[in-house]
Amino acid sequence: MAEAGLAALWFAAVLALLQLLLGALTIRWGGRADATPRRAASIAALAGSVRPVAVVQGLLSAVAMLCLIWVFATSDMTVKLVVENSQSAKPMMYKVAGAWGNHEGSMLLWVTILGLAGGAVALLERRLEERTLIATLAAQAAIALGFYAFLLVASNPFARIWPAPADGLGLNPLLQDPGLAFHPPTLYVGYVGLSVAFSFAVGALVTGDVGPAFARAMRPWVLGAWTFLTVGITAGSYWAYYELGWGGWWFWDPVENASLMPWLAATALLHSVTVLATRDGLRAWTVMLAVVAFSMSMIGTFLVRSGILTSVHAFAVDPTRGAFILALLAIYIGGALALFALRVGTVRQGTTFDLVSREGGLVLNNLLLSVILGIVLIGTLYPLVAAGFGVQLSIGAPFFDKAAGPIALILVAAMAVGPLVRWRRDDGQAVLARMTWPIAASAFTAAGLIALGGSMAILPLLALSLAAGLAVASIAPLWGRALRRTPLAIWGMVVAHLGVAVSLAGMAASSAWTQERLVAVGPGEPTRVGPFTVTLVGIAPVLGENWSGLEGQLRATRDEDVLILKPQQRFFANPPTTTNETSIRSFWDGQLYTVLGQPDGRGRWQVRLWWKPFVTLIWLGGALIAIGGALSLIGRVARDRRAAQRGGWA
């Protein structure tokens, strides 16, 4: 199976090269007006072969991925990657998910999704002019070819090891969690969706076909990528929250930032491509954002796999592979920027609009997102640059909170106003009148918090107030509408914006009101955190499928309610590792979060307790944002199909 997977990978790489060559020849010869009938027939044959080649390439990459999953599931210890990242005693779920819980496997998953996405574009896309589609598929093949080369030359996932050991070294215990099954795949679907948007932008620049048709073809891919990135980041945040035992939901870790940056760029691109698709505006800006969004995903790939970062999320990879990825980044992004500089003069201006208009609001939205993106990028890369000059420093949460926090709040205010402004032009006083209820909600919330909440930092106070205003403003597009006839795209916008308000409220409440206690207690000794009295009942040994451990039993009481929490310390033999397993209970008004620490040698145990008011709103909001993206995607696709059947586009 390993040889079959490697052969499929080689054949897919050859087909990617063929797809690139066929696309390039079609574009080179297809634009000639003096082509003879025979040459025109040859060009048509070349163009007609690009789609099936793209489909077969995607299928072969999927075959390679399935072969890798098979050797992991069967614990084939003749495959080096299985030996280094698996063990025969592991539960089957972690054997399968372990196929992409390492550098080589995750890169194969990346290129598999990339190949399948190119095949899907070849099968489904019928709106673009044929030359633009061929150029898009050629660009997608060029991206895939670089990653195929990376796998085959520097990161072969199917390499054999002789003699085969009796068993493997095991998977990192921190990854032995259901989160591994869905967090990396959802993130990679998002990253690869941005590669498709990038390919569309390159194809449109090559043929000079930057317009509403190009934007309508690209929009579903941007929506899909953005939705999957939202799911991946939200799921990853909760996974780290309960798995690492640190008590936080976001740490501004460089690798966390590596996933946030593409999401910020994709959010800006999503709004920009909507303006281009529906109002024929922001042409050049949309193309540039498509390049920037994929650039951020490539930078994230470089940071995670180059070996220059020390992070719980990063792969331990040698610098040679990092140099390979850096070269790919320079080729793809440098080439795209050079193409943009050469061809931007051919991109026509598009429709103009007034400053006070929905388009103007979306431009402000894009600018603010770009500023936040710049802050995160600088804060992530600056320590690496400084280290290159021999200066060791770290940039953590205080910098990001103070630098990006106020701008994010301005962005939330702009988000509340945007949907209430008309397209093309509007009157400022009329917009202010429509904002009466959202402004009142923010003012009422601020007054209530000041009156009842006691002392509170200014940023959480503003965030909670703006969250209330945004929640009211988000449902404003539904006022006066027949709800049954409201398009799904409108519902998607409403739900996504409401999700931002909900998530922002959770972030602010958790920041303002979280209580933490670190205590050493013996059996029967109570301690208090938030509204709970927590008592250690005892410590007992426990045994899992591939681990042993100690389990604490904590009795927590609030009013008349009594509940039992059981945090654990787990000990893994392969590889030898000790982990903390949190025990968390959720309530309507927050979470009680408990972690079992070490004994102090005098019969007492360290216990860390948190009471986190309304923290679950963070992930509820993330889920609503993703649901909003999915509703918009379904609505847009259905609308485009209906328009195609009528012979036009909406």
N, C-alpha and C positions, 0 to 999 in steps of 0.2 A: 504493500500500500504506500510505503514511503516513496518508492521509485515511481509508482503511478502518479502520486501527487507532484513529484519533482518534474516528471515528463509533462504533466498538464500545465505546470507553471512555465516551462520552457516554450511549449506550443502557444500559450497565451501571450508570452512576450513576443514571439515571432509574429503573431497575428496583430499585436499592437503596432509593431514596426510596419507591417503591411498596411494596416489601416491608416497610419500616418502618411506613408508614401502615396497611397491611392488618393487620399484627401488632398495632399499637396499637389499632385499631378493634375487632379481635376480642377482645382482652383487656378493652377498655372495656365492650363490650356483652355479651360472652359470659358474664359472671358474674351477669347479672340474672336473678332467679328469676321475674319477672313477664313474661318475653318471650312475645309471641304466637307462634303457629306460623309466621306469615309472617316475623316478625323472626328467629325461630330458624333458619328456612331461609336467610335472608340472611346470618346470622352463620356458618352452616355453609359457605356458599359463599365467604365471605371467608376463613375458616380454610383451606378446601381449596385456595385459590389461592396461599397463601404458599409452600408447598413448590415448585411448579413455577416460580414467579417466582425463588426462590433458586437453583434449578438453572440457569435460563437466564442469570441474572446472572453466575454463575460461569463459564459457557461463553463469554459475551461478553468477560469479562476475559481469559480464555485466548486468545481471538482477537486481542485487542489486543497481548498479549505476543508471540504468534507473528508478528504484523505487524512489531513492532519487531525481532525476531530476523531477519526477512527483509531489512529495509532495511540492517541491519548486515552480514549475510552477502553481500549484493549490492553493498556499498560505495556506497550511494545518497548521494552527496555533496550532494544538495539538502536533506537532513535535517540540521539544525544539530547534533543530538546525535551523529550519525555523524561529522561533520566534526571535532568537538571531541574524540572519543574513539576514532577508528579511522583506518585507512589501508589503501589497496588492496593494499599489499605484505605485509600481515600474514598469517600462517598462518590457515587457516579456523577452527581451534579458537578462536583468540583473537578473531577477528571475531565468532563466535557468543557466546562468553563475555563479550566486551566489551559486549554488549547490557545486561548488568546490572553491568558494572564501572564504573558512574558513578552519580551521584545519581538522575537521573530514571528510568533503566532499572531500578535496584535498587528504587526505590519502586513501579514498575509490577509488578515481580516480586512484591514484598510484597503488593500489592493483588490480584494474580492468585491467589496462594496463598490469600489471605483469602477471595476469592469462591468458589474451588473448594472450600475447606473448608466454607463455609456450604452450598454445594450438596450436598456429601457428607453433612452432618448431615441435610439435608432428605430425601435419598434413603434413608439407611440407618437413621436413628434411629427405633425403634418401641417403646422401653421407657418413655419418659416419658409422663406424662399430657399430653394434646393441648395444653391451654392453656400448660403450662410449655414445651413445645417451640416453640409459636408465639412466646412471649415471648423464648425463646432466639434464634430466627431474627431477630426484630425487633432484639434487641441486636446481633447480628452485622451486620445491615444498617446499623445506626447507626454502627458502627465503620468499615465499608467506605465509607459515604457520606462521612465526614470525609476519608478518604484519597483518594477519587475527587475531591473538591473540591480537595484539596491539589495533585493532579496537574494537573487541568484549569485551575486558577486560577494556581498558582504554579510548576509544574514540568512543563509540557507536554513529553512526550518526542518528540512528532511535529512540532514546530515546523519550518517550512521556512526555508531561507536562500537569498536571491537577491542577486547572481548566485552560482551554485554554484561553489565553488573546484575546481581540478583534482584536489586530493587533500586528505585529512584531516591533522590534527595528530598523530594516532597515540595509542596507548594507553600509559599509564604503564608503562615497562619492568618495574617491580617487580610489575605485575599480569600480565605475559605469562608465565604459568606455569600448568600444569594445575590448580593449586590453585584458580584463579579459577573453574574449571568446576564445582566441587562445594562449596567452602567457603561462599560466600554462599547458595546455594540450601538447603543443609542447615540453616544458621542460621535462615533465614527460615521454613522449615517449622516449626522449633521455636518461633520467636516467634509464628507464626500459630496453632500449636496451643494456645499459652497464651491467645490471644484467644478461641478457642472455649471453653476452660475458663472464662474470664471471662464470656462470654455465657451459659453454663450457670448460673453463679452468679447473674448478674443476673436471668435468667429465673426461677430458683427463688425468689429473694427477692421478685420481683413477685407470684408466685402463692402464696407461702408453702409451697412444695413441697420444702423442704430435708430430705432423708432419704436412705435407702439407695438408692432407685431413681435419684434424681438423681446420687448419687455413682457408681453403676455405669455410668450413661450417660456421665459425665464422665471416668471413669478411663482408658479407652483413649486419649482425646485427650491427657491429661496424660502417660501413658506414652509415646505417640508423640512428643509435643513434647520431652520430657526426653531420649529416645533420640536424636532428631535434633540437639538442642542439644549433647549429648555428642559426637556425631560431628563436628559443625561446630567445636566448640572444640578438640577433639583434632587435627583436620586443620589448623585454622588455626595451632595451636601449632607443629606440625611444619613447615608452610609458612614461617612467620616464622623458624623455627630454621635452615632451610637456605638461605632466600632472602636474608635481610638480612645474613648474615655476622657477626652480633654474638656468636654462640656461645652464646646463651641460649635457653631454651624458654618462658620467661614473664618479662615485664618489668614487670608491674603498670602497663602503659600504660593511660590512662583508657578507651581504646576497647576494650582487652582486658577491662577491668573491666566495661564495658557489656554484654559477652556473658556474663561470669561471674555477674553479679548475677541475671539471670533464671534461670540454671541452679540457683543456690543456692535461690531461692524455689521453683522447680519441684520440686527434690528434697524440700523440706519439704512441698509440696502433695501430691506423690506418696504419701508415707507417711501423710499426714493423710486423703487421700481413700480410701486402703485401709482405714483404721480405720472410716471412715463407711460404706463399702460392705459390709464384712464384719461389723462389730460395732456399727453404729449409734451411734458416738461421735464427738466432736469436730465437731459440726455447724457451729456458728458459726465455729470456727477454720478449718475447711475453706473456707468461703465467703470469709473474710478473706484467706486465703493465695491463693485464686484471683485476687482483686483485686490483691494485692501482686505476684504473679508477672507479671501483664500490665502493671502499673505499671512494673516494672523494665524490661520490654522497651520500653515507651514512653519511659522515661528514656534508655535506650540509644540509641534512634532520635534523640531530641533532641540528645544529646551528639555523635553522629557527624555530624549534618547541620545543626547550628545555626551552625557557624563559630566557636564559642567555644573549640574545642580545636585545638591544633597537634599533629598525630599523623600518623605514616606511614599509619595506618589510616583517618583521617577524610576525609570528602568536603569539598572546598573549596566551601562553600555560603554565600551571603550571609545576614546576620542576619534578613532579612525572612522567609525560609523557616523559620528557626529559631523565629521568633515564631509562625508559623502552627502548627508542630508543638507548641509550648508551649501554644497555645490548645487544640489537640485534647487534649493531655494533661490540661489543667485540666478540660475538659468531661467527658471519659470517666472519669478517675480521681476527680475531685471529685464528679461525679454518682453514681458507684458507691459512694463512701464515704458520701455523704449518704443514698443509698438503704439502705445497710447500717445506718446509724444509726437510720433511721426504721423499718426492718423487722426489726431483730435481735430485738426483743421478741417477734415472732411465731415465731421459731425455737425449737423445743422443745429441751430439754436433751439428750435421747438417753440411751443406756445409760451408767451410771457404771462405774468400775473402780478397783481398788486402786493404790496408788503402785507397789508391786512387781508389775508386770505388763508384758506386751508393750506395751499401750497407754501405760503410764507411760513405758516406754523410748522409744517413738516421740514422746511429748510432749517428753522431754528432747532427743531428736534434733532436733525442730523448733525448740526454743528455742536450741540451740547454733548451728544453721544460721542462725537469725534474727540472732543476735549477730554472726556472721561477716559476714552480709549488711550489717548496720548499719555494721560497721567499714569494709568495702569502699566502701559508699555515702558515708560521711563522708570517707574518705580521697580519694575521687574528686572529690567536690563542693566540699570545703572550699577548695582553691586557687582555684576559680572564684569562690566567694563572696568570698574575700579579695581577689581581683583587682578585684572590683566596688568595693571600698573603697580601691583604690590600693595594696594590699600584694601584692607579687609573691613567691610561694613555690612550692615543689614538694614533693610527697610521693611518695616512691619506695619501692623494695623494702624498705629497712630498717624503715620504719614498718609496712608490711603484714606482713612476716615476724615482727616482734616482737609485734605486736598480735593478728594472726589465727592465727599458728603454734601457740601453746600451746592455744588454744581448739579448733583443728582436731585436735590430738592427743587432747584429751578427747573430741571427737566420734568419733574412730576407736575409742577404748576403749569408748564407749557402743555403737557399731556392732557391736563384737565380742560384747557381752553381749546385745543386743536379741533376735536370733533364738533364743537359748537360754532365753528367758523365756516362760512360758505366758500365754495370753490371760486377761484379767479379774483373776486373782489368782495369786500364786505365793509360795513360801517363800524367803526370802533365803538360808538355808543351802543349800537345794537348788540354787539358782542358782549359788552359789559352787562347789558340788561339780561342776556341769556345766562350769564354767570352768577346771577343773584343767589340762587339756591346753593350752588357749590361754595360760594364765598361765605354764605351764612353758616353752612355746615362746618367749614374750617374755623370760623370765628367762634361758634358755639362750643366746638370741641376744645379749642385753646382756652376759652374762659373756664370751661368745666375742669380741665386738667389743672389750671392754675389755682382754682378755688378748692379742689378736692385732693389733688395729687401731691400737695406740698412742694418741696424743692425738687426741681427736675432740670436736667441739662437742656440747653437751648435746642440742640439738634434733635433729640428725641421728641421734644415738645412740638417743634415745627413739623417733624415727620408725621406724628400722629394727627396733627391738625390738617396737613395737606392730604393725608390718606383719607380722611373723612370727606374732604372736598372732592378728591378724585373719585371716590366711590359714588358720590351723587352725580358728578359730571359724566361718569362712565355710562350710566344708564340714560342720560339725557337724549341720546339719539333715538331712543325708543318712545319718547314722549310724543303723543299724537299719532303714532303709527298703529296700523292693524297688525298685531303681533304675529298672527299666522302668516301674513304676507310679507313680513320683514325678511329680506334676503339673509341667507346663512352668513354671508361675509360681514354683514352689519352685526349679527349676533356674535360672530367671532371677535370683532373689534371690541364690542361691549364686554364680553366675558374676559378677554385678555387684559383690558384696561382695569376692570374690576379686580382681576387677579393681582395686578401690580399694587393696587390700593391695599388689598388684604395682606400681601406679603410685606409691604412697607410697614403696615401696622404691627405685624408680628416682629419685625426687626426692631422697631422703635420700642415696643413694649418689653421685649427681652432685654434690650440694652439698658432701659431705664430702671427696671424693677427686678432683675435677676438677683437672687440671694445665694451665696455660696458658703458652705461650712466644711472645713477640713479638721476632723477630730480623731482622737484615739480613744476608743471606748471598749469596755469589756462587756460580757454578757449581762443583760439587764440594765445597762446604763443608758438613759435617754439623752437625746440632744434635740434641738429644735432648729428647723429651717423653714422659712416662710410660714404657712399656716399648719405645718405638720410637726408632730413629735415623733421622732424616729428612735427605735430601740433595737440594739443588736440582740437577737435571740440566741444565735450560736453559729458555729462554723462546722461544716460537714464535708467529707470527701465525695466527689462525683466522678463518673466515668462516661466518656463519649465514644464515638466510633473510632476516632484516631487520636484521642487525647485523654488525659486525666486532669483532675483539678480539685480546687476547694471552692465551696459555695457558702456564701454568707446568707443568713436569713435575717432580714430586717422587718420589724413590724412598725408600720407608719399609721398614725391616727390623726384624723382631722374631724373635729366635732364628734359625731357618733360613728363615723366611718373608720373601719380598720382594714388595712390591706397589707399583704406580704410581698416584699421584693427580695430577689435572690441574685445579687451580683456574684460574679465568679472570677477566679483566677484559673486560667487553663494552661496546661503544660503539654507542649507538642514535642515528640521525639524526633520527627523528620520534617523539616530541620529543627534542631533544639531551640525552642522559643517559648517564652511566657507571655501571655496576653491577658488583658483585663476585659471581661465581658460585662457591659453595663446592664443594669436593670432599670427600666423606665416605665412609669405609669403616666398615662395621659388623662387629663380631665378637661372639662369645657373651658376652664380658665388657665390652663398651663400644664406643665409636666414636672413630676418629681423624678429626678435623675440621680442614680446612686452608683458608686464605684467602690469596690473592695480593694484596699491597699495592703500593705505589709504588716506583719506582727511587730510589736515593739519589744518583744522579749520578756514582757512582764504580764502576759496574759491578756493584753489589749491589742486591738486591731485598728489600723488607720482606715477611716471611712470618709469618702468625699461625697458631699450632698449638694445638690442644687435644686432650687425652686425657680422655675422659668415661666413666668406668667405669659400666656398667649403665644408661646414660641411656636406652637403647631401651625399658627397662621402663616408662617414663612413658607412651609411646604404646601399647605392648602392653596396659597396664592400661586406658587409655582405650578401646581397642577391645573389651576384655572387658566393661567397664561397658556399652557400647552393645549388645553382643551379649546381655548379661543383660537389658537393657531390651526388646530385640526378642523374646527368648524369653518374657518375662513378658507382653508385649502379645499375642503369638500364643496363649499359654495362656489368658489371660483372655478373649479374644474367643471362642475355641473353647468355653470353659466356659460363657460366657453364652449362646451359641447352643444348646448342649445343654440348658441350664436352660430356655431359652425353649421348646424343643420339648417339654419335660416339663410346661410350664405354670407354672414357678416360676423363682426367681432364686437363684444361689449367691453 
